[in-house]
Amino acid sequence: MLSFATARVPALTPVAVSVTPLAAAAAAAIGRIGRRRVENAAETLAEAVEASGDPPAEFIDKATADDRRIELLTRTLVIAQDKALWEKRRALGRALANGIAGDDARIDEELLFLRAVADIDTPHIKLLARLASGPQPGASHGYWHREEITAAK
């Protein structure tokens, strides 16, 4: 497309020259991102297989046995591919294993869990850990104060 445009409008040649390195860099970045997404999904699936205790082929057969399990598998892998934290991918894999082994109610529970994992980020996890530790000694009336929460690292 650019070569056609530069042949017709010679003034576009500098644009074509500057876009080409950018396009090459973008293509390389997209390739790296794609590979990382596949790796993340594969690690999550491996975690699910390990948690299930089933051989990989048997787990895949169970995971693709019906539409509900296919939905759980698909959603899990789509979410997992964009999660940088290994702990999140591990939790997603375990949820997948639990859902595949369970009934429709269990699949519903795991789908809700997947959504929560998709929405929670590192600052949320730190806040939850801070809140789970309970108020600091000396806190008035056992309540958290904004300063104590924001001071959590």
PyMOL commands that place a pseudoatom at each C-alpha (Angstrom):
pseudoatom trace, name=CA, resn=MET, resi=1, chain=A, elem=C, hetatm=0, pos=[0.000, 0.000, 0.000]
pseudoatom trace, name=CA, resn=LEU, resi=2, chain=A, elem=C, hetatm=0, pos=[2.735, 2.489, 0.915]
pseudoatom trace, name=CA, resn=SER, resi=3, chain=A, elem=C, hetatm=0, pos=[4.818, 1.577, -2.144]
pseudoatom trace, name=CA, resn=PHE, resi=4, chain=A, elem=C, hetatm=0, pos=[1.810, 2.282, -4.364]
pseudoatom trace, name=CA, resn=ALA, resi=5, chain=A, elem=C, hetatm=0, pos=[1.240, 5.609, -2.568]
pseudoatom trace, name=CA, resn=THR, resi=6, chain=A, elem=C, hetatm=0, pos=[4.899, 6.676, -2.817]
pseudoatom trace, name=CA, resn=ALA, resi=7, chain=A, elem=C, hetatm=0, pos=[4.973, 5.825, -6.517]
pseudoatom trace, name=CA, resn=ARG, resi=8, chain=A, elem=C, hetatm=0, pos=[1.981, 8.108, -7.092]
pseudoatom trace, name=CA, resn=VAL, resi=9, chain=A, elem=C, hetatm=0, pos=[2.972, 10.846, -4.617]
pseudoatom trace, name=CA, resn=PRO, resi=10, chain=A, elem=C, hetatm=0, pos=[6.770, 11.129, -4.260]
pseudoatom trace, name=CA, resn=ALA, resi=11, chain=A, elem=C, hetatm=0, pos=[6.360, 13.429, -1.228]
pseudoatom trace, name=CA, resn=LEU, resi=12, chain=A, elem=C, hetatm=0, pos=[5.171, 10.371, 0.752]
pseudoatom trace, name=CA, resn=THR, resi=13, chain=A, elem=C, hetatm=0, pos=[8.546, 8.599, 0.409]
pseudoatom trace, name=CA, resn=PRO, resi=14, chain=A, elem=C, hetatm=0, pos=[9.927, 10.010, 3.720]
pseudoatom trace, name=CA, resn=VAL, resi=15, chain=A, elem=C, hetatm=0, pos=[6.746, 8.823, 5.464]
pseudoatom trace, name=CA, resn=ALA, resi=16, chain=A, elem=C, hetatm=0, pos=[7.171, 5.335, 4.031]
pseudoatom trace, name=CA, resn=VAL, resi=17, chain=A, elem=C, hetatm=0, pos=[10.827, 5.215, 5.111]
pseudoatom trace, name=CA, resn=SER, resi=18, chain=A, elem=C, hetatm=0, pos=[9.986, 6.244, 8.696]
pseudoatom trace, name=CA, resn=VAL, resi=19, chain=A, elem=C, hetatm=0, pos=[6.980, 3.900, 8.976]
pseudoatom trace, name=CA, resn=THR, resi=20, chain=A, elem=C, hetatm=0, pos=[8.862, 0.801, 7.844]
pseudoatom trace, name=CA, resn=PRO, resi=21, chain=A, elem=C, hetatm=0, pos=[11.127, 0.509, 10.951]
pseudoatom trace, name=CA, resn=LEU, resi=22, chain=A, elem=C, hetatm=0, pos=[8.140, 1.265, 13.163]
pseudoatom trace, name=CA, resn=ALA, resi=23, chain=A, elem=C, hetatm=0, pos=[6.071, -1.404, 11.438]
pseudoatom trace, name=CA, resn=ALA, resi=24, chain=A, elem=C, hetatm=0, pos=[8.897, -3.925, 11.862]
pseudoatom trace, name=CA, resn=ALA, resi=25, chain=A, elem=C, hetatm=0, pos=[9.232, -3.075, 15.561]
pseudoatom trace, name=CA, resn=ALA, resi=26, chain=A, elem=C, hetatm=0, pos=[5.458, -3.331, 16.014]
pseudoatom trace, name=CA, resn=ALA, resi=27, chain=A, elem=C, hetatm=0, pos=[5.396, -6.724, 14.288]
pseudoatom trace, name=CA, resn=ALA, resi=28, chain=A, elem=C, hetatm=0, pos=[8.198, -7.983, 16.550]
pseudoatom trace, name=CA, resn=ALA, resi=29, chain=A, elem=C, hetatm=0, pos=[6.401, -6.732, 19.667]
pseudoatom trace, name=CA, resn=ILE, resi=30, chain=A, elem=C, hetatm=0, pos=[3.131, -8.317, 18.581]
pseudoatom trace, name=CA, resn=GLY, resi=31, chain=A, elem=C, hetatm=0, pos=[4.957, -11.605, 18.006]
pseudoatom trace, name=CA, resn=ARG, resi=32, chain=A, elem=C, hetatm=0, pos=[6.489, -11.512, 21.500]
pseudoatom trace, name=CA, resn=ILE, resi=33, chain=A, elem=C, hetatm=0, pos=[3.136, -10.630, 23.060]
pseudoatom trace, name=CA, resn=GLY, resi=34, chain=A, elem=C, hetatm=0, pos=[1.449, -13.463, 21.188]
pseudoatom trace, name=CA, resn=ARG, resi=35, chain=A, elem=C, hetatm=0, pos=[4.044, -15.983, 22.323]
pseudoatom trace, name=CA, resn=ARG, resi=36, chain=A, elem=C, hetatm=0, pos=[3.727, -14.826, 25.937]
pseudoatom trace, name=CA, resn=ARG, resi=37, chain=A, elem=C, hetatm=0, pos=[-0.064, -15.116, 25.816]
pseudoatom trace, name=CA, resn=VAL, resi=38, chain=A, elem=C, hetatm=0, pos=[0.195, -18.687, 24.518]
pseudoatom trace, name=CA, resn=GLU, resi=39, chain=A, elem=C, hetatm=0, pos=[2.730, -19.521, 27.255]
pseudoatom trace, name=CA, resn=ASN, resi=40, chain=A, elem=C, hetatm=0, pos=[0.444, -18.078, 29.949]
pseudoatom trace, name=CA, resn=ALA, resi=41, chain=A, elem=C, hetatm=0, pos=[-2.541, -20.075, 28.711]
pseudoatom trace, name=CA, resn=ALA, resi=42, chain=A, elem=C, hetatm=0, pos=[-0.428, -23.250, 28.452]
pseudoatom trace, name=CA, resn=GLU, resi=43, chain=A, elem=C, hetatm=0, pos=[0.922, -22.822, 32.011]
pseudoatom trace, name=CA, resn=THR, resi=44, chain=A, elem=C, hetatm=0, pos=[-2.626, -22.385, 33.297]
pseudoatom trace, name=CA, resn=LEU, resi=45, chain=A, elem=C, hetatm=0, pos=[-3.801, -25.487, 31.478]
pseudoatom trace, name=CA, resn=ALA, resi=46, chain=A, elem=C, hetatm=0, pos=[-0.827, -27.450, 32.843]
pseudoatom trace, name=CA, resn=GLU, resi=47, chain=A, elem=C, hetatm=0, pos=[-1.750, -26.302, 36.355]
pseudoatom trace, name=CA, resn=ALA, resi=48, chain=A, elem=C, hetatm=0, pos=[-5.327, -27.483, 35.792]
pseudoatom trace, name=CA, resn=VAL, resi=49, chain=A, elem=C, hetatm=0, pos=[-4.157, -30.888, 34.559]
pseudoatom trace, name=CA, resn=GLU, resi=50, chain=A, elem=C, hetatm=0, pos=[-1.852, -31.269, 37.557]
pseudoatom trace, name=CA, resn=ALA, resi=51, chain=A, elem=C, hetatm=0, pos=[-4.591, -30.212, 40.003]
pseudoatom trace, name=CA, resn=SER, resi=52, chain=A, elem=C, hetatm=0, pos=[-7.037, -32.653, 38.453]
pseudoatom trace, name=CA, resn=GLY, resi=53, chain=A, elem=C, hetatm=0, pos=[-4.707, -35.630, 38.756]
pseudoatom trace, name=CA, resn=ASP, resi=54, chain=A, elem=C, hetatm=0, pos=[-5.864, -36.816, 35.327]
pseudoatom trace, name=CA, resn=PRO, resi=55, chain=A, elem=C, hetatm=0, pos=[-3.587, -37.554, 32.384]
pseudoatom trace, name=CA, resn=PRO, resi=56, chain=A, elem=C, hetatm=0, pos=[-3.570, -34.566, 29.986]
pseudoatom trace, name=CA, resn=ALA, resi=57, chain=A, elem=C, hetatm=0, pos=[-5.574, -36.274, 27.228]
pseudoatom trace, name=CA, resn=GLU, resi=58, chain=A, elem=C, hetatm=0, pos=[-8.237, -37.410, 29.693]
pseudoatom trace, name=CA, resn=PHE, resi=59, chain=A, elem=C, hetatm=0, pos=[-8.495, -33.931, 31.197]
pseudoatom trace, name=CA, resn=ILE, resi=60, chain=A, elem=C, hetatm=0, pos=[-8.932, -32.376, 27.742]
pseudoatom trace, name=CA, resn=ASP, resi=61, chain=A, elem=C, hetatm=0, pos=[-11.606, -34.959, 26.928]
pseudoatom trace, name=CA, resn=LYS, resi=62, chain=A, elem=C, hetatm=0, pos=[-13.486, -34.040, 30.117]
pseudoatom trace, name=CA, resn=ALA, resi=63, chain=A, elem=C, hetatm=0, pos=[-12.984, -30.303, 29.506]
pseudoatom trace, name=CA, resn=THR, resi=64, chain=A, elem=C, hetatm=0, pos=[-14.506, -30.563, 26.037]
pseudoatom trace, name=CA, resn=ALA, resi=65, chain=A, elem=C, hetatm=0, pos=[-17.267, -33.042, 26.923]
pseudoatom trace, name=CA, resn=ASP, resi=66, chain=A, elem=C, hetatm=0, pos=[-20.106, -30.505, 26.874]
pseudoatom trace, name=CA, resn=ASP, resi=67, chain=A, elem=C, hetatm=0, pos=[-20.849, -26.852, 26.199]
pseudoatom trace, name=CA, resn=ARG, resi=68, chain=A, elem=C, hetatm=0, pos=[-20.637, -25.788, 29.864]
pseudoatom trace, name=CA, resn=ARG, resi=69, chain=A, elem=C, hetatm=0, pos=[-17.162, -27.232, 30.314]
pseudoatom trace, name=CA, resn=ILE, resi=70, chain=A, elem=C, hetatm=0, pos=[-16.016, -25.824, 26.989]
pseudoatom trace, name=CA, resn=GLU, resi=71, chain=A, elem=C, hetatm=0, pos=[-17.200, -22.398, 28.148]
pseudoatom trace, name=CA, resn=LEU, resi=72, chain=A, elem=C, hetatm=0, pos=[-15.268, -22.770, 31.409]
pseudoatom trace, name=CA, resn=LEU, resi=73, chain=A, elem=C, hetatm=0, pos=[-12.144, -23.904, 29.557]
pseudoatom trace, name=CA, resn=THR, resi=74, chain=A, elem=C, hetatm=0, pos=[-12.383, -21.095, 27.027]
pseudoatom trace, name=CA, resn=ARG, resi=75, chain=A, elem=C, hetatm=0, pos=[-12.979, -18.345, 29.562]
pseudoatom trace, name=CA, resn=THR, resi=76, chain=A, elem=C, hetatm=0, pos=[-10.188, -19.618, 31.765]
pseudoatom trace, name=CA, resn=LEU, resi=77, chain=A, elem=C, hetatm=0, pos=[-7.620, -19.613, 28.964]
pseudoatom trace, name=CA, resn=VAL, resi=78, chain=A, elem=C, hetatm=0, pos=[-8.730, -16.231, 27.604]
pseudoatom trace, name=CA, resn=ILE, resi=79, chain=A, elem=C, hetatm=0, pos=[-8.346, -14.650, 31.047]
pseudoatom trace, name=CA, resn=ALA, resi=80, chain=A, elem=C, hetatm=0, pos=[-5.078, -16.463, 31.758]
pseudoatom trace, name=CA, resn=GLN, resi=81, chain=A, elem=C, hetatm=0, pos=[-3.305, -15.267, 28.649]
pseudoatom trace, name=CA, resn=ASP, resi=82, chain=A, elem=C, hetatm=0, pos=[-3.279, -11.671, 29.911]
pseudoatom trace, name=CA, resn=LYS, resi=83, chain=A, elem=C, hetatm=0, pos=[-2.356, -12.347, 33.547]
pseudoatom trace, name=CA, resn=ALA, resi=84, chain=A, elem=C, hetatm=0, pos=[1.245, -11.558, 34.434]
pseudoatom trace, name=CA, resn=LEU, resi=85, chain=A, elem=C, hetatm=0, pos=[1.076, -12.935, 37.978]
pseudoatom trace, name=CA, resn=TRP, resi=86, chain=A, elem=C, hetatm=0, pos=[1.819, -16.641, 38.205]
pseudoatom trace, name=CA, resn=GLU, resi=87, chain=A, elem=C, hetatm=0, pos=[-0.360, -16.868, 41.330]
pseudoatom trace, name=CA, resn=LYS, resi=88, chain=A, elem=C, hetatm=0, pos=[-3.366, -15.713, 39.323]
pseudoatom trace, name=CA, resn=ARG, resi=89, chain=A, elem=C, hetatm=0, pos=[-2.721, -18.218, 36.551]
pseudoatom trace, name=CA, resn=ARG, resi=90, chain=A, elem=C, hetatm=0, pos=[-2.306, -20.939, 39.166]
pseudoatom trace, name=CA, resn=ALA, resi=91, chain=A, elem=C, hetatm=0, pos=[-5.636, -20.002, 40.770]
pseudoatom trace, name=CA, resn=LEU, resi=92, chain=A, elem=C, hetatm=0, pos=[-7.276, -19.988, 37.342]
pseudoatom trace, name=CA, resn=GLY, resi=93, chain=A, elem=C, hetatm=0, pos=[-5.912, -23.465, 36.618]
pseudoatom trace, name=CA, resn=ARG, resi=94, chain=A, elem=C, hetatm=0, pos=[-7.197, -24.826, 39.905]
pseudoatom trace, name=CA, resn=ALA, resi=95, chain=A, elem=C, hetatm=0, pos=[-10.608, -23.271, 39.292]
pseudoatom trace, name=CA, resn=LEU, resi=96, chain=A, elem=C, hetatm=0, pos=[-10.681, -24.902, 35.881]
pseudoatom trace, name=CA, resn=ALA, resi=97, chain=A, elem=C, hetatm=0, pos=[-9.831, -28.307, 37.360]
pseudoatom trace, name=CA, resn=ASN, resi=98, chain=A, elem=C, hetatm=0, pos=[-12.517, -27.930, 40.035]
pseudoatom trace, name=CA, resn=GLY, resi=99, chain=A, elem=C, hetatm=0, pos=[-15.141, -26.886, 37.518]
pseudoatom trace, name=CA, resn=ILE, resi=100, chain=A, elem=C, hetatm=0, pos=[-14.360, -29.640, 35.053]
pseudoatom trace, name=CA, resn=ALA, resi=101, chain=A, elem=C, hetatm=0, pos=[-14.657, -32.240, 37.828]
pseudoatom trace, name=CA, resn=GLY, resi=102, chain=A, elem=C, hetatm=0, pos=[-17.857, -30.735, 39.233]
pseudoatom trace, name=CA, resn=ASP, resi=103, chain=A, elem=C, hetatm=0, pos=[-21.498, -30.412, 38.295]
pseudoatom trace, name=CA, resn=ASP, resi=104, chain=A, elem=C, hetatm=0, pos=[-23.238, -27.405, 36.698]
pseudoatom trace, name=CA, resn=ALA, resi=105, chain=A, elem=C, hetatm=0, pos=[-23.479, -25.609, 40.048]
pseudoatom trace, name=CA, resn=ARG, resi=106, chain=A, elem=C, hetatm=0, pos=[-19.723, -25.987, 40.538]
pseudoatom trace, name=CA, resn=ILE, resi=107, chain=A, elem=C, hetatm=0, pos=[-19.073, -24.710, 37.023]
pseudoatom trace, name=CA, resn=ASP, resi=108, chain=A, elem=C, hetatm=0, pos=[-21.204, -21.633, 37.847]
pseudoatom trace, name=CA, resn=GLU, resi=109, chain=A, elem=C, hetatm=0, pos=[-19.160, -21.038, 41.013]
pseudoatom trace, name=CA, resn=GLU, resi=110, chain=A, elem=C, hetatm=0, pos=[-15.891, -21.310, 39.112]
pseudoatom trace, name=CA, resn=LEU, resi=111, chain=A, elem=C, hetatm=0, pos=[-17.135, -18.956, 36.374]
pseudoatom trace, name=CA, resn=LEU, resi=112, chain=A, elem=C, hetatm=0, pos=[-17.866, -16.368, 39.093]
pseudoatom trace, name=CA, resn=PHE, resi=113, chain=A, elem=C, hetatm=0, pos=[-14.409, -16.952, 40.532]
pseudoatom trace, name=CA, resn=LEU, resi=114, chain=A, elem=C, hetatm=0, pos=[-12.824, -16.488, 37.095]
pseudoatom trace, name=CA, resn=ARG, resi=115, chain=A, elem=C, hetatm=0, pos=[-14.540, -13.131, 36.756]
pseudoatom trace, name=CA, resn=ALA, resi=116, chain=A, elem=C, hetatm=0, pos=[-13.231, -12.038, 40.147]
pseudoatom trace, name=CA, resn=VAL, resi=117, chain=A, elem=C, hetatm=0, pos=[-9.677, -13.083, 39.260]
pseudoatom trace, name=CA, resn=ALA, resi=118, chain=A, elem=C, hetatm=0, pos=[-9.949, -11.237, 35.949]
pseudoatom trace, name=CA, resn=ASP, resi=119, chain=A, elem=C, hetatm=0, pos=[-10.937, -8.022, 37.733]
pseudoatom trace, name=CA, resn=ILE, resi=120, chain=A, elem=C, hetatm=0, pos=[-8.541, -8.066, 40.678]
pseudoatom trace, name=CA, resn=ASP, resi=121, chain=A, elem=C, hetatm=0, pos=[-5.076, -6.530, 40.389]
pseudoatom trace, name=CA, resn=THR, resi=122, chain=A, elem=C, hetatm=0, pos=[-1.990, -6.377, 42.612]
pseudoatom trace, name=CA, resn=PRO, resi=123, chain=A, elem=C, hetatm=0, pos=[-3.141, -3.311, 44.603]
pseudoatom trace, name=CA, resn=HIS, resi=124, chain=A, elem=C, hetatm=0, pos=[-6.428, -5.085, 45.358]
pseudoatom trace, name=CA, resn=ILE, resi=125, chain=A, elem=C, hetatm=0, pos=[-4.572, -8.181, 46.553]
pseudoatom trace, name=CA, resn=LYS, resi=126, chain=A, elem=C, hetatm=0, pos=[-2.363, -6.065, 48.823]
pseudoatom trace, name=CA, resn=LEU, resi=127, chain=A, elem=C, hetatm=0, pos=[-5.401, -4.311, 50.268]
pseudoatom trace, name=CA, resn=LEU, resi=128, chain=A, elem=C, hetatm=0, pos=[-7.197, -7.609, 50.921]
pseudoatom trace, name=CA, resn=ALA, resi=129, chain=A, elem=C, hetatm=0, pos=[-4.092, -9.014, 52.621]
pseudoatom trace, name=CA, resn=ARG, resi=130, chain=A, elem=C, hetatm=0, pos=[-3.854, -5.890, 54.761]
pseudoatom trace, name=CA, resn=LEU, resi=131, chain=A, elem=C, hetatm=0, pos=[-7.516, -6.091, 55.753]
pseudoatom trace, name=CA, resn=ALA, resi=132, chain=A, elem=C, hetatm=0, pos=[-7.229, -9.810, 56.497]
pseudoatom trace, name=CA, resn=SER, resi=133, chain=A, elem=C, hetatm=0, pos=[-4.425, -9.117, 58.967]
pseudoatom trace, name=CA, resn=GLY, resi=134, chain=A, elem=C, hetatm=0, pos=[-6.859, -7.179, 61.171]
pseudoatom trace, name=CA, resn=PRO, resi=135, chain=A, elem=C, hetatm=0, pos=[-6.536, -3.682, 62.600]
pseudoatom trace, name=CA, resn=GLN, resi=136, chain=A, elem=C, hetatm=0, pos=[-3.156, -2.714, 63.969]
pseudoatom trace, name=CA, resn=PRO, resi=137, chain=A, elem=C, hetatm=0, pos=[-2.662, -2.730, 67.745]
pseudoatom trace, name=CA, resn=GLY, resi=138, chain=A, elem=C, hetatm=0, pos=[-3.831, 0.541, 69.190]
pseudoatom trace, name=CA, resn=ALA, resi=139, chain=A, elem=C, hetatm=0, pos=[-6.397, 1.167, 66.449]
pseudoatom trace, name=CA, resn=SER, resi=140, chain=A, elem=C, hetatm=0, pos=[-9.353, 2.987, 67.923]
pseudoatom trace, name=CA, resn=HIS, resi=141, chain=A, elem=C, hetatm=0, pos=[-12.388, 0.773, 68.462]
pseudoatom trace, name=CA, resn=GLY, resi=142, chain=A, elem=C, hetatm=0, pos=[-10.947, -1.970, 66.268]
pseudoatom trace, name=CA, resn=TYR, resi=143, chain=A, elem=C, hetatm=0, pos=[-11.666, -0.089, 63.059]
pseudoatom trace, name=CA, resn=TRP, resi=144, chain=A, elem=C, hetatm=0, pos=[-9.356, 0.621, 60.175]
pseudoatom trace, name=CA, resn=HIS, resi=145, chain=A, elem=C, hetatm=0, pos=[-8.458, 4.209, 59.445]
pseudoatom trace, name=CA, resn=ARG, resi=146, chain=A, elem=C, hetatm=0, pos=[-7.744, 5.429, 55.932]
pseudoatom trace, name=CA, resn=GLU, resi=147, chain=A, elem=C, hetatm=0, pos=[-4.141, 6.249, 56.841]
pseudoatom trace, name=CA, resn=GLU, resi=148, chain=A, elem=C, hetatm=0, pos=[-3.519, 2.704, 58.074]
pseudoatom trace, name=CA, resn=ILE, resi=149, chain=A, elem=C, hetatm=0, pos=[-4.950, 1.193, 54.899]
pseudoatom trace, name=CA, resn=THR, resi=150, chain=A, elem=C, hetatm=0, pos=[-3.064, 3.493, 52.539]
pseudoatom trace, name=CA, resn=ALA, resi=151, chain=A, elem=C, hetatm=0, pos=[0.171, 2.906, 54.471]
pseudoatom trace, name=CA, resn=ALA, resi=152, chain=A, elem=C, hetatm=0, pos=[0.002, -0.799, 53.616]
pseudoatom trace, name=CA, resn=LYS, resi=153, chain=A, elem=C, hetatm=0, pos=[2.819, -1.832, 51.325]
for i in range(1, 153): cmd.bond("trace and resi %d" % i, "trace and resi %d" % (i + 1))
show_as sticks, trace
zoom trace
